[in-house]
Amino acid sequence: MASTKQRNAARRNIKKAAAAARKKRTIAHLPKSVRTALGKQAAKVAKQKRKAA
């Protein structure tokens, strides 16, 4: 289990990466496997959020 500090850092990193990706459209240039993994991660988090609510 990640500590609160680690989770906060990860969230910050994701926000920064997302902002950069929107600016540069980096995701479009990533390998298919990485894009798939990102999508799966997003789906997992969305599912967790739905379960929590």
Secondary structure, DSSP 8 states (H G I E B T S, - for coil): ---HHHHHHHHHHHHHHHHHHHHH-HHHHS-HHHHHHHHHHHHHHHHHHHHH-
